[in-house]
């Protein structure tokens, strides 16, 4: 099932304030990027500062490759990620800042250096799933942790882009943001546009339409 935006916001706050694991600040940054990029978890795991950039009012992240684009024809299209100062718990800029400040000696190449960071994040979420507050929150939303997985954030993010407003990003921009194939015919005619992706980024950040 998909992760609703309200649960994502609540969980970001819970992870930031969580004292049961020193990994929590890295997990917060990982969680925020997973939502804001609307990508597969292994794409977050492989994010590199080499393929990132500061552009005007946002950060840009590129992928070396994606599952649907193994030849990297469109993987290098930048995905815009925005700050949301109106909600510090979901603010990707703040999450990254806290993570980097707490880990000043990280390898400068990768955002999350080290092996199997995807598995490490998954184990952290599994640990959280046993917390009474998390169980109670999910129950109140009619969900069970057993129904969720890392892919649920991508489902939730894509649904939020297309369904949170009647004036949301167009479906082509959403598909390209999520790395979904448009098929050979549409792929030849419908291309990446920076403005459309930036609108995706602003929507995912929870900024007002």
MDTraj code that builds the backbone (N, CA, C; nanometers):
import mdtraj as md
import numpy as np

residues = "UNK UNK UNK UNK UNK UNK UNK UNK UNK UNK UNK UNK UNK UNK UNK UNK UNK UNK UNK UNK UNK UNK UNK UNK UNK UNK UNK UNK UNK UNK UNK UNK UNK UNK UNK UNK UNK UNK UNK UNK UNK UNK UNK UNK UNK UNK UNK UNK UNK UNK UNK UNK UNK UNK UNK UNK UNK UNK UNK UNK UNK UNK UNK UNK UNK UNK UNK UNK UNK UNK UNK UNK UNK UNK UNK UNK UNK UNK UNK UNK UNK UNK UNK UNK UNK UNK UNK UNK UNK UNK UNK UNK UNK UNK UNK UNK UNK UNK UNK UNK UNK UNK UNK UNK UNK UNK UNK UNK UNK UNK UNK UNK UNK UNK UNK UNK UNK UNK UNK UNK UNK UNK UNK UNK UNK UNK UNK UNK UNK UNK UNK UNK UNK UNK UNK UNK UNK UNK UNK UNK UNK UNK UNK UNK UNK UNK UNK UNK UNK UNK UNK UNK UNK UNK UNK UNK UNK UNK UNK UNK UNK UNK UNK UNK UNK UNK UNK UNK UNK UNK UNK UNK UNK UNK UNK UNK UNK UNK UNK UNK UNK UNK UNK UNK UNK UNK UNK UNK UNK UNK UNK UNK UNK UNK UNK UNK UNK UNK UNK UNK UNK UNK UNK UNK UNK UNK UNK UNK UNK".split()
xyz = np.array([
    [0.0832, -0.1194, 0.0000],
    [0.0000, 0.0000, 0.0000],
    [0.0873, 0.1252, 0.0000],
    [0.0243, 0.2397, -0.0281],
    [0.0981, 0.3651, -0.0307],
    [0.1072, 0.4249, 0.1095],
    [0.2109, 0.5028, 0.1303],
    [0.2265, 0.5791, 0.2539],
    [0.1577, 0.7143, 0.2362],
    [0.0578, 0.7468, 0.3164],
    [-0.0065, 0.8783, 0.3059],
    [0.0904, 0.9884, 0.3499],
    [0.0734, 1.1059, 0.2926],
    [0.1614, 1.2180, 0.3268],
    [0.1538, 1.2503, 0.4760],
    [0.0350, 1.2397, 0.5348],
    [0.0196, 1.2709, 0.6766],
    [0.1032, 1.1771, 0.7628],
    [0.1092, 1.0485, 0.7235],
    [0.1914, 0.9548, 0.8008],
    [0.3395, 0.9825, 0.7783],
    [0.3765, 1.0176, 0.6548],
    [0.5163, 1.0514, 0.6271],
    [0.5599, 1.1691, 0.7136],
    [0.4777, 1.2727, 0.7231],
    [0.5105, 1.3893, 0.8054],
    [0.5261, 1.3484, 0.9520],
    [0.4319, 1.2693, 0.9979],
    [0.4360, 1.2264, 1.1379],
    [0.5607, 1.1417, 1.1651],
    [0.5937, 1.0519, 1.0739],
    [0.7082, 0.9635, 1.0946],
    [0.8401, 1.0413, 1.0915],
    [0.8500, 1.1425, 1.0056],
    [0.9712, 1.2251, 1.0024],
    [0.9936, 1.2907, 1.1389],
    [0.8880, 1.3421, 1.1992],
    [0.8984, 1.4025, 1.3323],
    [0.9391, 1.2986, 1.4354],
    [0.8809, 1.1808, 1.4255],
    [0.9115, 1.0738, 1.5205],
    [1.0574, 1.0306, 1.5087],
    [1.1054, 1.0173, 1.3860],
    [1.2442, 0.9748, 1.3642],
    [1.3421, 1.0806, 1.4139],
    [1.3116, 1.2081, 1.3894],
    [1.4005, 1.3152, 1.4351],
    [1.4152, 1.3131, 1.5868],
    [1.3069, 1.2861, 1.6566],
    [1.3078, 1.2894, 1.8028],
    [1.3396, 1.1533, 1.8649],
    [1.3639, 1.0536, 1.7828],
    [1.3864, 0.9168, 1.8319],
    [1.5242, 0.9055, 1.8966],
    [1.5304, 0.8500, 2.0140],
    [1.6572, 0.8379, 2.0865],
    [1.7035, 0.6933, 2.0999],
    [1.6320, 0.6028, 2.0371],
    [1.6639, 0.4615, 2.0540],
    [1.7684, 0.4076, 1.9589],
    [1.8211, 0.4925, 1.8699],
    [1.9202, 0.4443, 1.7729],
    [2.0001, 0.5640, 1.7211],
    [2.1341, 0.5585, 1.7306],
    [2.2161, 0.6706, 1.6814],
    [2.2075, 0.6893, 1.5301],
    [2.1480, 0.5956, 1.4603],
    [2.1320, 0.6015, 1.3150],
    [2.0180, 0.6945, 1.2740],
    [1.9457, 0.7495, 1.3713],
    [1.8186, 0.8158, 1.3390],
    [1.8345, 0.9384, 1.2492],
    [1.9424, 1.0138, 1.2604],
    [1.9576, 1.1317, 1.1748],
    [1.9850, 1.0927, 1.0299],
    [2.0641, 0.9877, 1.0097],
    [2.0846, 0.9387, 0.8734],
    [1.9536, 0.8830, 0.8188],
    [1.8798, 0.8126, 0.9033],
    [1.7521, 0.7557, 0.8608],
    [1.6539, 0.8659, 0.8229],
    [1.6571, 0.9777, 0.8948],
    [1.5677, 1.0892, 0.8637],
    [1.5992, 1.1461, 0.7258],
    [1.7277, 1.1705, 0.6980],
    [1.7677, 1.2237, 0.5672],
    [1.7320, 1.1253, 0.4560],
    [1.7522, 0.9975, 0.4816],
    [1.7213, 0.8927, 0.3838],
    [1.5709, 0.8912, 0.3559],
    [1.4921, 0.8979, 0.4626],
    [1.3462, 0.8956, 0.4522],
    [1.2948, 1.0161, 0.3748],
    [1.3489, 1.1332, 0.4042],
    [1.3050, 1.2545, 0.3358],
    [1.3398, 1.2507, 0.1871],
    [1.4584, 1.2014, 0.1536],
    [1.4977, 1.1920, 0.0127],
    [1.4150, 1.0865, -0.0606],
    [1.3832, 0.9782, 0.0078],
    [1.3017, 0.8730, -0.0524],
    [1.1671, 0.9295, -0.0964],
    [1.1078, 1.0150, -0.0131],
    [0.9800, 1.0781, -0.0476],
    [0.9986, 1.1868, -0.1525],
    [1.0926, 1.2767, -0.1297],
    [1.1070, 1.3933, -0.2163],
    [1.1539, 1.3592, -0.3572],
    [1.2271, 1.2511, -0.3722],
    [1.2707, 1.2094, -0.5055],
    [1.1715, 1.1130, -0.5698],
    [1.0807, 1.0563, -0.4896],
    [0.9808, 0.9611, -0.5403],
    [1.0475, 0.8505, -0.6209],
    [1.1563, 0.7990, -0.5682],
    [1.2359, 0.7014, -0.6429],
    [1.2451, 0.5696, -0.5664],
    [1.3121, 0.4742, -0.6260],
    [1.3394, 0.3475, -0.5588],
    [1.4417, 0.3701, -0.4484],
    [1.4340, 0.2889, -0.3454],
    [1.5259, 0.3050, -0.2336],
    [1.6713, 0.2848, -0.2755],
    [1.6950, 0.1968, -0.3734],
    [1.8339, 0.1764, -0.4153],
    [1.8905, 0.2970, -0.4891],
    [1.8019, 0.3827, -0.5454],
    [1.8494, 0.5078, -0.6042],
    [1.8973, 0.6044, -0.4968],
    [1.8279, 0.6070, -0.3839],
    [1.8713, 0.6906, -0.2720],
    [2.0046, 0.6391, -0.2185],
    [2.0161, 0.5083, -0.2064],
    [2.1387, 0.4471, -0.1553],
    [2.2604, 0.4877, -0.2380],
    [2.2435, 0.5047, -0.3684],
    [2.3552, 0.5319, -0.4585],
    [2.3746, 0.6800, -0.4899],
    [2.3000, 0.7688, -0.4253],
    [2.3144, 0.9112, -0.4534],
    [2.4578, 0.9583, -0.4291],
    [2.5073, 1.0365, -0.5216],
    [2.6445, 1.0863, -0.5124],
    [2.6457, 1.2387, -0.5165],
    [2.7309, 1.2994, -0.4347],
    [2.7464, 1.4444, -0.4398],
    [2.8026, 1.4875, -0.5744],
    [2.8717, 1.3966, -0.6399],
    [2.9281, 1.4263, -0.7715],
    [2.8188, 1.4579, -0.8721],
    [2.7032, 1.3969, -0.8544],
    [2.5911, 1.4166, -0.9462],
    [2.4817, 1.5035, -0.8847],
    [2.5193, 1.5883, -0.7902],
    [2.4242, 1.6802, -0.7285],
    [2.4686, 1.8233, -0.7542],
    [2.3761, 1.9169, -0.7330],
    [2.4059, 2.0551, -0.7657],
    [2.3095, 2.1473, -0.6913],
    [2.3544, 2.2687, -0.6640],
    [2.2665, 2.3722, -0.6107],
    [2.2241, 2.4604, -0.7262],
    [2.0933, 2.4731, -0.7461],
    [2.0420, 2.5522, -0.8586],
    [1.9353, 2.6478, -0.8088],
    [1.9666, 2.7769, -0.8067],
    [1.8722, 2.8782, -0.7603],
    [1.8205, 2.8456, -0.6206],
    [1.6928, 2.8082, -0.6089],
    [1.6328, 2.7867, -0.4768],
    [1.6155, 2.6399, -0.4410],
    [1.6867, 2.5511, -0.5082],
    [1.6681, 2.4084, -0.4802],
    [1.7972, 2.3292, -0.5048],
    [1.7949, 2.2057, -0.4566],
    [1.9019, 2.1105, -0.4850],
    [1.8614, 2.0256, -0.6049],
    [1.9590, 1.9790, -0.6798],
    [1.9340, 1.8882, -0.7913],
    [2.0131, 1.7604, -0.7705],
    [1.9451, 1.6479, -0.7853],
    [2.0100, 1.5176, -0.7766],
    [1.9913, 1.4433, -0.9085],
    [2.0972, 1.3784, -0.9517],
    [2.0915, 1.2965, -1.0726],
    [2.1279, 1.1531, -1.0362],
    [2.0828, 1.0593, -1.1181],
    [2.1164, 0.9186, -1.0985],
    [2.2157, 0.8742, -1.2058],
    [2.3032, 0.7847, -1.1687],
    [2.3945, 0.7288, -1.2679],
    [2.3183, 0.6400, -1.3654],
    [2.2177, 0.5699, -1.3121],
    [2.1329, 0.4832, -1.3945],
    [2.0057, 0.4527, -1.3168],
    [1.9031, 0.4054, -1.3851],
    [1.7808, 0.3616, -1.3194],
    [1.7384, 0.2272, -1.3771],
    [1.6441, 0.1623, -1.3105],
    [1.5989, 0.0305, -1.3546],
    [1.5403, 0.0344, -1.4945],
    [1.4624, 0.1398, -1.5237],
    [1.3984, 0.1496, -1.6553],
    [1.4856, 0.2226, -1.7562],
    [1.6033, 0.2672, -1.7121],
    [1.6928, 0.3416, -1.8010],
    [1.8363, 0.2960, -1.7778],
    [1.8655, 0.1670, -1.8024],
    [1.9987, 0.1127, -1.7740],
    [2.1096, 0.1764, -1.8564],
    [2.0737, 0.2381, -1.9690],
    [2.1756, 0.3019, -2.0522],
    [2.1941, 0.4496, -2.0164],
    [2.1237, 0.4947, -1.9129],
    [2.1397, 0.6299, -1.8591],
    [2.1007, 0.7402, -1.9575],
    [2.0090, 0.7120, -2.0477],
    [1.9678, 0.8138, -2.1447],
    [1.8962, 0.9299, -2.0759],
    [1.8095, 0.8985, -1.9776],
    [1.7349, 1.0025, -1.9069],
    [1.7629, 1.0053, -1.7573],
    [1.8463, 0.9132, -1.7091],
    [1.8749, 0.9066, -1.5659],
    [1.9430, 1.0337, -1.5169],
    [2.0167, 1.0982, -1.6065],
    [2.0919, 1.2176, -1.5672],
    [2.0072, 1.3436, -1.5631],
    [1.8781, 1.3345, -1.5971],
    [1.7911, 1.4508, -1.5831],
    [1.7830, 1.4880, -1.4349],
    [1.8096, 1.6120, -1.3998],
    [1.8105, 1.6490, -1.2571],
    [1.6719, 1.6462, -1.1955],
    [1.6643, 1.5946, -1.0733],
    [1.5405, 1.5960, -0.9953],
    [1.5518, 1.7065, -0.8909],
    [1.4607, 1.8013, -0.8950],
    [1.4667, 1.9171, -0.8056],
    [1.4086, 1.8829, -0.6689],
    [1.4829, 1.9184, -0.5640],
    [1.4396, 1.8945, -0.4267],
    [1.4374, 2.0284, -0.3533],
    [1.3243, 2.0561, -0.2876],
    [1.3037, 2.1866, -0.2249],
    [1.2970, 2.1780, -0.0723],
    [1.3282, 2.2903, -0.0111],
    [1.3113, 2.3062, 0.1329],
    [1.1672, 2.3436, 0.1628],
    [1.1211, 2.3085, 0.2821],
    [0.9906, 2.3542, 0.3291],
    [1.0077, 2.4087, 0.4703],
    [1.0400, 2.5369, 0.4827],
    [1.0630, 2.5952, 0.6155],
    [0.9376, 2.6003, 0.7018],
    [0.8206, 2.5735, 0.6426],
    [0.6963, 2.5738, 0.7190],
    [0.6736, 2.4415, 0.7915],
    [0.7532, 2.3395, 0.7579],
    [0.7459, 2.2115, 0.8284],
    [0.8874, 2.1576, 0.8427],
    [0.9497, 2.1867, 0.9540],
    [1.0914, 2.1517, 0.9728],
    [1.1139, 2.0007, 0.9737],
    [1.0114, 1.9241, 1.0076],
    [1.0298, 1.7798, 1.0188],
    [1.0430, 1.7121, 0.8828],
    [0.9778, 1.7652, 0.7823],
    [0.9886, 1.7069, 0.6483],
    [1.0874, 1.7833, 0.5609],
    [1.1478, 1.8892, 0.6136],
    [1.2380, 1.9735, 0.5356],
    [1.3661, 1.8976, 0.5028],
    [1.3819, 1.8642, 0.3756],
    [1.4957, 1.7845, 0.3310],
    [1.6290, 1.8572, 0.3536],
    [1.6285, 1.9879, 0.3409],
    [1.7513, 2.0646, 0.3626],
    [1.7974, 2.0517, 0.5073],
    [1.7038, 2.0670, 0.6004],
    [1.7378, 2.0559, 0.7416],
    [1.7813, 1.9137, 0.7761],
    [1.7101, 1.8143, 0.7202],
    [1.7459, 1.6751, 0.7463],
    [1.8873, 1.6429, 0.7007],
    [1.9239, 1.6885, 0.5807],
    [2.0595, 1.6667, 0.5306],
    [2.1615, 1.7416, 0.6149],
    [2.1272, 1.8639, 0.6557],
    [2.2197, 1.9442, 0.7361],
    [2.2495, 1.8767, 0.8702],
    [2.1456, 1.8264, 0.9362],
    [2.1647, 1.7586, 1.0644],
    [2.2487, 1.6313, 1.0482],
    [2.2197, 1.5565, 0.9437],
    [2.2927, 1.4330, 0.9158],
    [2.4404, 1.4619, 0.8893],
    [2.4693, 1.5613, 0.8063],
    [2.6082, 1.5944, 0.7735],
    [2.6807, 1.6537, 0.8934],
    [2.6121, 1.7355, 0.9720],
    [2.6751, 1.7959, 1.0903],
    [2.7115, 1.6897, 1.1941],
    [2.6296, 1.5852, 1.2022],
    [2.6551, 1.4786, 1.2989],
    [2.7589, 1.3783, 1.2487],
    [2.7913, 1.3866, 1.1182],
    [2.8883, 1.2936, 1.0582],
    [2.9881, 1.3717, 0.9727],
    [3.0765, 1.4504, 1.0371],
    [3.1665, 1.5395, 0.9617],
    [3.2753, 1.4680, 0.8826],
    [3.2988, 1.3418, 0.9091],
    [3.4086, 1.2704, 0.8440],
    [3.3613, 1.1732, 0.7367],
    [3.2451, 1.1982, 0.6788],
    [3.1923, 1.1087, 0.5757],
    [3.2756, 1.1150, 0.4487],
    [3.2752, 1.0049, 0.3744],
    [3.3336, 1.0020, 0.2407],
    [3.2627, 1.1084, 0.1572],
    [3.3383, 1.2016, 0.0965],
    [3.2747, 1.3115, 0.0230],
    [3.2100, 1.2702, -0.1088],
    [3.2265, 1.1464, -0.1511],
    [3.1714, 1.1044, -0.2798],
    [3.0217, 1.0773, -0.2727],
    [2.9800, 0.9976, -0.1739],
    [2.8413, 0.9531, -0.1674],
    [2.7643, 1.0215, -0.0549],
    [2.6360, 1.0431, -0.0768],
    [2.5522, 1.1017, 0.0261],
    [2.5414, 1.0073, 0.1451],
    [2.5277, 0.8775, 0.1160],
    [2.5209, 0.7758, 0.2210],
    [2.6300, 0.6716, 0.1961],
    [2.7533, 0.7033, 0.2303],
    [2.8643, 0.6111, 0.2023],
    [2.8555, 0.4838, 0.2857],
    [2.9157, 0.3801, 0.2329],
    [2.9135, 0.2515, 0.3016],
    [2.8302, 0.1502, 0.2262],
    [2.8463, 0.0260, 0.2602],
    [2.7760, -0.0812, 0.1900],
    [2.6398, -0.1087, 0.2531],
    [2.5444, -0.1473, 0.1696],
    [2.4136, -0.1955, 0.2116],
    [2.3373, -0.0938, 0.2983],
    [2.3437, 0.0343, 0.2604],
    [2.2695, 0.1359, 0.3351],
    [2.1186, 0.1167, 0.3193],
    [2.0780, 0.0620, 0.2066],
    [1.9371, 0.0323, 0.1849],
    [1.8871, -0.0687, 0.2881],
    [1.9664, -0.1735, 0.3105],
    [1.9303, -0.2748, 0.4099],
    [1.9310, -0.2160, 0.5513],
    [2.0273, -0.1296, 0.5765],
    [2.0370, -0.0676, 0.7086],
    [1.9148, 0.0185, 0.7380],
    [1.8711, 0.0924, 0.6370],
    [1.7517, 0.1752, 0.6535],
    [1.6283, 0.0882, 0.6734],
    [1.6191, -0.0209, 0.5977],
    [1.5062, -0.1125, 0.6121],
    [1.5002, -0.1728, 0.7513],
    [1.6162, -0.2079, 0.8084],
    [1.6196, -0.2639, 0.9434],
    [1.5790, -0.1595, 1.0476],
    [1.6168, -0.0343, 1.0221],
    [1.5776, 0.0732, 1.1133],
    [1.4253, 0.0894, 1.1138],
    [1.3654, 0.0881, 0.9938],
    [1.2198, 0.1004, 0.9865],
    [1.1501, -0.0178, 1.0541],
    [1.2077, -0.1360, 1.0386],
    [1.1500, -0.2544, 1.1036],
    [1.1530, -0.2389, 1.2554],
    [1.2618, -0.1799, 1.3049],
    [1.2725, -0.1539, 1.4488],
    [1.1651, -0.0559, 1.4931],
    [1.1428, 0.0475, 1.4121],
    [1.0393, 0.1456, 1.4447],
    [0.9001, 0.0840, 1.4439],
    [0.8809, -0.0142, 1.3569],
    [0.7483, -0.0746, 1.3428],
    [0.7011, -0.1424, 1.4708],
    [0.7938, -0.1687, 1.5632],
    [0.7595, -0.2329, 1.6896],
    [0.7317, -0.1320, 1.8003],
    [0.7490, -0.0042, 1.7682],
    [0.7228, 0.1007, 1.8669],
    [0.5709, 0.1193, 1.8831],
    [0.5220, 0.1219, 2.0068],
    [0.3766, 0.1374, 2.0303],
    [0.3174, 0.2616, 1.9637],
    [0.3907, 0.3716, 1.9640],
    [0.3381, 0.4954, 1.9055],
    [0.3174, 0.4813, 1.7556],
    [0.4099, 0.4094, 1.6892],
    [0.3989, 0.3893, 1.5448],
    [0.2808, 0.2975, 1.5136],
    [0.2678, 0.1914, 1.5908],
    [0.1565, 0.0981, 1.5718],
    [0.0235, 0.1691, 1.5901],
    [0.0157, 0.2515, 1.6943],
    [-0.1079, 0.3245, 1.7234],
    [-0.1404, 0.4244, 1.6122],
    [-0.0386, 0.4936, 1.5614],
    [-0.0598, 0.5907, 1.4548],
    [-0.1115, 0.5228, 1.3294],
    [-0.0501, 0.4116, 1.2924],
    [-0.0939, 0.3378, 1.1744],
    [-0.2362, 0.2861, 1.1919],
    [-0.2645, 0.2333, 1.3094],
    [-0.3995, 0.1808, 1.3366],
    [-0.5039, 0.2912, 1.3198],
    [-0.4704, 0.4120, 1.3659],
    [-0.5624, 0.5231, 1.3540],
    [-0.5867, 0.5648, 1.2097],
    [-0.4949, 0.5268, 1.1201],
    [-0.5092, 0.5596, 0.9785],
    [-0.5584, 0.4394, 0.8982],
    [-0.5931, 0.3318, 0.9685],
    [-0.6437, 0.2129, 0.9012],
    [-0.5360, 0.1342, 0.8288],
    [-0.4115, 0.1416, 0.8783],
    [-0.3000, 0.0740, 0.8138],
    [-0.2299, -0.0197, 0.9104],
    [-0.1575, -0.1149, 0.8539],
    [-0.0709, -0.2037, 0.9302],
    [0.0679, -0.1977, 0.8691],
    [0.1697, -0.2103, 0.9536],
    [0.3063, -0.2043, 0.9013],
    [0.3323, -0.3173, 0.8029],
    [0.2653, -0.4295, 0.8225],
    [0.2832, -0.5435, 0.7325],
    [0.2408, -0.5106, 0.5898],
    [0.1551, -0.4079, 0.5744],
    [0.1079, -0.3684, 0.4414],
    [0.2050, -0.2740, 0.3718],
    [0.3070, -0.2290, 0.4440],
    [0.3985, -0.1285, 0.3907],
    [0.5366, -0.1862, 0.3638],
    [0.6072, -0.1221, 0.2739],
    [0.7456, -0.1569, 0.2430],
    [0.8155, -0.0316, 0.1945],
    [0.9423, -0.0421, 0.1602],
    [1.0151, 0.0752, 0.1125],
    [0.9497, 0.1343, -0.0125],
    [0.8889, 0.0476, -0.0931],
    [0.8244, 0.0939, -0.2162],
    [0.6986, 0.1758, -0.1859],
    [0.6465, 0.1634, -0.0639],
    [0.5240, 0.2342, -0.0273],
    [0.5436, 0.3853, -0.0268],
    [0.6671, 0.4303, -0.0016],
    [0.6931, 0.5741, -0.0037],
    [0.6870, 0.6274, -0.1464],
    [0.7342, 0.5493, -0.2406],
    [0.7268, 0.5900, -0.3810],
    [0.5816, 0.5940, -0.4283],
    [0.5042, 0.4956, -0.3850],
    [0.3615, 0.4953, -0.4191],
    [0.2910, 0.6160, -0.3583],
    [0.3240, 0.6438, -0.2329],
    [0.2620, 0.7564, -0.1658],
    [0.3004, 0.8891, -0.2285],
    [0.4278, 0.9036, -0.2636],
    [0.4760, 1.0280, -0.3236],
    [0.4112, 1.0523, -0.4593],
    [0.4022, 0.9482, -0.5414],
    [0.3418, 0.9645, -0.6738],
    [0.1930, 0.9948, -0.6621],
    [0.1256, 0.9309, -0.5675],
    [-0.0170, 0.9578, -0.5457],
    [-0.0376, 1.0993, -0.4938],
    [0.0543, 1.1460, -0.4090],
    [0.0437, 1.2812, -0.3547],
    [0.0619, 1.3855, -0.4649],
    [0.1556, 1.3604, -0.5565],
    [0.1765, 1.4542, -0.6669],
    [0.0531, 1.4660, -0.7550],
    [-0.0102, 1.3538, -0.7825],
    [-0.1223, 1.3537, -0.8763],
    [-0.2571, 1.3798, -0.8101],
    [-0.2676, 1.3540, -0.6794],
    [-0.3986, 1.3605, -0.6165],
    [-0.4160, 1.4590, -0.5041],
    [-0.3095, 1.5311, -0.4651],
    [-0.3224, 1.6224, -0.3514],
    [-0.3859, 1.7550, -0.3906],
    [-0.3975, 1.7796, -0.5211],
    [-0.4544, 1.9050, -0.5694],
    [-0.5121, 1.8832, -0.7086],
    [-0.6103, 1.9656, -0.7450],
    [-0.6629, 1.9601, -0.8814],
    [-0.5696, 2.0311, -0.9792],
    [-0.4638, 2.0927, -0.9256],
    [-0.3675, 2.1651, -1.0099],
    [-0.2271, 2.1088, -0.9920],
    [-0.2184, 1.9773, -0.9736],
    [-0.0893, 1.9147, -0.9506],
    [-0.0074, 1.8999, -1.0775],
    [0.1127, 1.8436, -1.0667],
    [0.1995, 1.8215, -1.1823],
    [0.1323, 1.7302, -1.2844],
    [0.1685, 1.7472, -1.4117],
    [0.1106, 1.6610, -1.5140],
    [0.1666, 1.5198, -1.5037],
    [0.0920, 1.4246, -1.5566],
    [0.1251, 1.2833, -1.5371],
    [0.2569, 1.2447, -1.6036],
    [0.2921, 1.3113, -1.7135],
    [0.4199, 1.2818, -1.7784],
    [0.5355, 1.3203, -1.6866],
    [0.5265, 1.4385, -1.6252],
    [0.6300, 1.4828, -1.5329],
    [0.6417, 1.3882, -1.4141],
    [0.5273, 1.3402, -1.3639],
    [0.5267, 1.2467, -1.2514],
    [0.5939, 1.1153, -1.2906],
    [0.5598, 1.0647, -1.4089],
    [0.6204, 0.9385, -1.4551],
    [0.7713, 0.9517, -1.4711],
    [0.8157, 1.0637, -1.5271],
    [0.9587, 1.0854, -1.5447],
    [1.0277, 1.1028, -1.4097],
    [0.9606, 1.1713, -1.3188],
    [1.0167, 1.1898, -1.1840],
    [1.0359, 1.0554, -1.1154],
    [0.9385, 0.9685, -1.1305],
    [0.9421, 0.8381, -1.0638],
    [1.0262, 0.7353, -1.1391],
    [1.0708, 0.7697, -1.2591],
    [1.1517, 0.6760, -1.3358],
    [1.0709, 0.5668, -1.4013],
    [0.9431, 0.5962, -1.4325],
    [0.8572, 0.4976, -1.4971],
    [0.8662, 0.5120, -1.6488],
    [0.8640, 0.4012, -1.7163],
    [0.8713, 0.4022, -1.8620],
    [0.7412, 0.4558, -1.9217],
    [0.7532, 0.5388, -2.0243],
    [0.6366, 0.5918, -2.0943],
    [0.6014, 0.5072, -2.2163],
    [0.6825, 0.4052, -2.2427],
    [0.6634, 0.3279, -2.3648],
    [0.7426, 0.3912, -2.4777],
    [0.7738, 0.3156, -2.5788],
    [0.8619, 0.3628, -2.6844],
    [0.8052, 0.4814, -2.7621],
    [0.6747, 0.4810, -2.7893],
    [0.6156, 0.5905, -2.8670],
    [0.6158, 0.7213, -2.7895],
    [0.5604, 0.7191, -2.6673],
    [0.5558, 0.8405, -2.5864],
    [0.6951, 0.8880, -2.5479],
    [0.7841, 0.7931, -2.5267],
    [0.9217, 0.8274, -2.4909],
    [0.9882, 0.9114, -2.5994],
    [0.9496, 0.8865, -2.7244],
    [1.0106, 0.9589, -2.8362],
    [0.9612, 1.1025, -2.8470],
    [0.8416, 1.1288, -2.7915],
    [0.7808, 1.2610, -2.8102],
    [0.7730, 1.3454, -2.6826],
    [0.7608, 1.2798, -2.5690],
    [0.7422, 1.3522, -2.4432],
    [0.8714, 1.3487, -2.3628],
    [0.9334, 1.4636, -2.3466],
    [1.0650, 1.4718, -2.2862],
    [1.0605, 1.5450, -2.1519],
    [1.1695, 1.5305, -2.0796],
    [1.1880, 1.5975, -1.9510],
    [1.1839, 1.7487, -1.9683],
    [1.1179, 1.8163, -1.8755],
    [1.1177, 1.9621, -1.8720],
    [1.1477, 2.0091, -1.7309],
    [1.2431, 2.0994, -1.7164],
    [1.2867, 2.1424, -1.5835],
    [1.1716, 2.2023, -1.5029],
    [1.0891, 2.2860, -1.5666],
    [0.9802, 2.3515, -1.4938],
    [0.8822, 2.2493, -1.4369],
    [0.8492, 2.1483, -1.5167],
    [0.7543, 2.0467, -1.4713],
    [0.8121, 1.9655, -1.3557],
    [0.9407, 1.9314, -1.3642],
    [1.0021, 1.8553, -1.2550],
    [1.0146, 1.9405, -1.1294],
    [1.0437, 2.0682, -1.1461],
    [1.0522, 2.1571, -1.0310],
    [0.9165, 2.1683, -0.9618],
    [0.8098, 2.1645, -1.0400],
    [0.6751, 2.1657, -0.9816],
    [0.6519, 2.0369, -0.9026],
    [0.6998, 1.9251, -0.9553],
    [0.6933, 1.7987, -0.8803],
    [0.7667, 1.8134, -0.7472],
    [0.8857, 1.8705, -0.7527],
    [0.9663, 1.8869, -0.6319],
    [0.9002, 1.9746, -0.5280],
    [0.8401, 2.0841, -0.5728],
    [0.7722, 2.1735, -0.4799],
    [0.6491, 2.1057, -0.4180],
    [0.5777, 2.0288, -0.4988],
    [0.4599, 1.9576, -0.4483],
    [0.5010, 1.8546, -0.3440],
    [0.6043, 1.7763, -0.3726],
    [0.6492, 1.6729, -0.2795],
    [0.7008, 1.7321, -0.1490],
    [0.7585, 1.8534, -0.1572],
    [0.8082, 1.9186, -0.0366],
    [0.6946, 1.9662, 0.0540],
    [0.5717, 1.9634, 0.0002],
    [0.4569, 2.0074, 0.0791],
    [0.4358, 2.1572, 0.0768],
    [0.4981, 2.2255, -0.0202],
    [0.4802, 2.3702, -0.0317],
    [0.3411, 2.4024, -0.0878],
    [0.2843, 2.5148, -0.0512],
    [0.1500, 2.5513, -0.0987],
    [0.1460, 2.5629, -0.2520],
    [0.0414, 2.5140, -0.3132],
    [0.0269, 2.5240, -0.4584],
    [0.0289, 2.6705, -0.5017],
])
top = md.Topology()
chain = top.add_chain()
for i, resn in enumerate(residues, 1):
    res = top.add_residue(resn, chain, resSeq=i)
    for name in ("N", "CA", "C"):
        top.add_atom(name, md.element.get_by_symbol(name[0]), res)
traj = md.Trajectory(xyz[None], top)
